Amino acid sequence: MSFIKREDSNQHTVSCVLDVSADMTIYSAANNLSEIKGYYSKFSHIELNLSAVEEIDSSGVQILLALVQNAKKDGKQVVLSEISAPVTEIMDMLNIRSHFNWLKPE
């Protein structure tokens, strides 16, 4: 399991905090997408903690961007609360930080 729902997530308040505990690469993309879709269908507010992600490539970035784009279209909200150095590096390299909502200013 790559996405771990925190105990303080509450389906009654439709809010979910997910700690991403695995890499977000082409090798895990299908599994990551399947897991995130399960949470996406149940919650309207999803907070992603990416602080434990040690490796991310373009497929991981695509999943994050698609998640944010679909959330806007569906009236949901996806926010990033923390990011690891590898995630910071790729976001800065691609100049895409502005495409995401941040719980804490980055």
LINNOR-V356754 format. One record per residue. N is the residue number from 1. OMEGA is omega in whole degrees, -180 to 180 (none if undefined). Layout:
# LINNOR-V356754
n=<N;N>
omega=<OMEGA;OMEGA>
This chain:
# LINNOR-V356754
n=<1;2;3;4;5;6;7;8;9;10;11;12;13;14;15;16;17;18;19;20;21;22;23;24;25;26;27;28;29;30;31;32;33;34;35;36;37;38;39;40;41;42;43;44;45;46;47;48;49;50;51;52;53;54;55;56;57;58;59;60;61;62;63;64;65;66;67;68;69;70;71;72;73;74;75;76;77;78;79;80;81;82;83;84;85;86;87;88;89;90;91;92;93;94;95;96;97;98;99;100;101;102;103;104;105;106>
omega=<-177;-179;-177;-180;178;-180;-179;173;-173;-180;179;178;179;-180;-176;174;-179;172;180;-172;-177;177;179;-178;179;-178;-179;-173;-178;179;179;-179;179;180;-177;178;178;178;-178;-178;-175;-173;178;176;-179;175;179;174;-177;-175;-179;-180;-179;180;177;176;-175;179;176;177;179;178;180;-180;179;179;179;-180;179;179;178;-179;-176;180;178;179;174;179;174;-178;-180;177;179;179;178;178;177;-178;-178;178;178;180;-179;180;-176;-179;-177;179;-175;172;-176;175;176;179;179;none>
